[in-house]
Amino acid sequence: MVCISEKTNTLLRLDGACSPAPGRILFALTSASHEMSLNHPSTRVVCPRGPEVGRLRRDAGLTLLEVMIAFVILALSTVTALGLMVGSMCLDATNRETSQAMAAARGVVEGMQGQEFPQIFALYNATTIDDPVGVVAPGNVFSVGGLGSQQNPIVGTIRFPVTPSFELREDAYMPELGLPMDLNGDGVIDELNHSHDYTVLPVMVELQWVGKTGDREFSVHALLMEQGS
């Protein structure tokens, strides 16, 4: 066993157990590269005592505890950083989907405005019965690249204030489109079909899809009027 001199900080090799001596314990080893005689006049040897050994063990334990706390803090920091990164990616995906939906809805409305105004309702409603002859009607549904899936590519729907028999009505209750509303400009809101004499045409373009963060929807309301009117 090797003890350290309190006075000279010299490593001493002891062949047997250390004799009790007053003073503060500095350290204890089992081997040493320097040896010194116990008979040296300037040497006083102190050996580990029970309380001192306990203190050394507690110090070692505290060091291990500090390391564990540091690892926990590092792990929490890593989890927080990953959470922020994932949240940012989801927000980017949501914004991208919204931009796609907005562009698609705007494109549909612009496409309607490019048609002959009296034919818009017939071209974009949900029935083919009144489709103009010789014209391929777009219909009331559409797909948007990047929003739909292979199983369900249709995400957009075009809605008019119609009855189940596809009559365009002024007395339909659609507050989101401002109805009831006078559609033919005669100053009266009646119960007649105005699919052939409307002068204003309320329309809602609605998109529904499953996005990165779950079910999403986006809609645009428009009131179409004949150019020059």
Residue pairs with C-beta under 8 A, 6 or more apart in sequence:
1 14
1 17
1 18
1 28
1 29
1 30
1 47
2 11
2 12
2 13
2 14
2 28
2 29
2 30
2 31
2 32
3 11
3 12
3 14
3 18
3 27
3 28
3 29
3 45
3 46
3 47
3 48
4 10
4 11
4 12
4 26
4 27
4 28
4 29
4 46
5 12
5 26
5 36
5 43
5 44
5 45
5 46
6 23
6 24
6 26
6 44
6 46
7 42
7 43
7 44
8 36
8 42
8 43
9 26
10 34
10 36
10 43
11 29
11 32
11 33
11 34
11 35
11 36
12 32
12 35
12 36
12 38
12 43
12 45
13 32
13 35
14 38
14 45
17 47
18 45
18 46
18 47
19 45
19 47
20 47
21 44
21 45
21 46
21 47
22 46
23 44
23 46
24 46
24 52
25 46
25 47
25 48
25 49
25 52
26 46
28 47
28 48
36 43
37 43
38 45
48 56
90 212
90 213
93 211
93 212
93 213
94 211
94 212
94 213
94 216
97 146
97 147
97 209
97 211
97 212
97 216
98 216
98 218
100 144
100 145
100 146
100 147
101 144
101 147
101 207
101 209
101 216
101 218
102 218
102 220
104 142
104 144
104 147
104 156
104 207
105 156
105 205
105 207
105 218
105 219
105 220
106 220
108 142
108 156
108 158
108 205
109 203
109 205
109 220
109 222
109 224
111 138
112 120
112 123
112 124
112 203
112 224
113 224
113 227
115 123
117 201
117 224
117 225
117 226
117 227
118 196
119 132
119 135
120 201
120 224
121 160
121 168
121 195
121 198
121 201
122 130
122 131
122 132
122 137
122 195
123 131
123 132
123 135
123 137
123 138
124 137
124 138
124 139
124 140
124 158
124 160
124 203
125 140
125 158
125 160
125 162
125 166
126 139
126 140
126 162
126 166
127 166
128 137
128 139
129 166
130 166
130 195
131 137
140 157
140 158
140 159
141 154
141 156
141 157
141 158
142 154
142 155
142 156
142 158
143 153
143 154
143 155
143 156
144 155
144 156
144 207
144 209
147 155
147 207
147 209
147 211
148 154
148 155
148 209
149 210
155 207
155 208
155 209
156 205
156 206
156 207
157 205
157 206
157 207
157 208
158 203
158 204
158 205
158 206
159 203
159 204
159 205
159 206
160 168
160 201
160 202
160 203
160 204
161 168
161 169
161 170
161 172
161 174
161 177
161 179
161 181
161 202
162 168
162 169
162 172
163 169
163 172
166 195
167 193
167 195
168 183
168 193
168 194
168 195
168 198
168 201
169 191
169 192
169 193
169 194
170 179
170 180
170 181
170 182
170 183
170 184
170 189
170 190
170 191
170 192
170 194
171 179
171 180
171 189
171 190
171 191
172 179
172 180
173 179
173 180
174 202
174 204
176 204
176 221
177 202
177 203
177 204
177 221
177 223
178 202
178 223
179 202
180 189
181 189
181 200
181 202
182 188
182 189
183 194
183 198
183 199
183 200
183 201
183 202
184 194
184 197
184 198
184 199
185 199
185 200
199 225
199 226
199 229
200 223
200 224
200 225
201 223
201 224
201 225
202 221
202 222
202 223
202 224
203 221
203 222
203 223
203 224
204 219
204 220
204 221
204 222
205 219
205 220
205 222
206 217
206 218
206 219
207 217
207 218
207 219
208 215
208 216
208 217
209 215
209 216
209 217
210 216
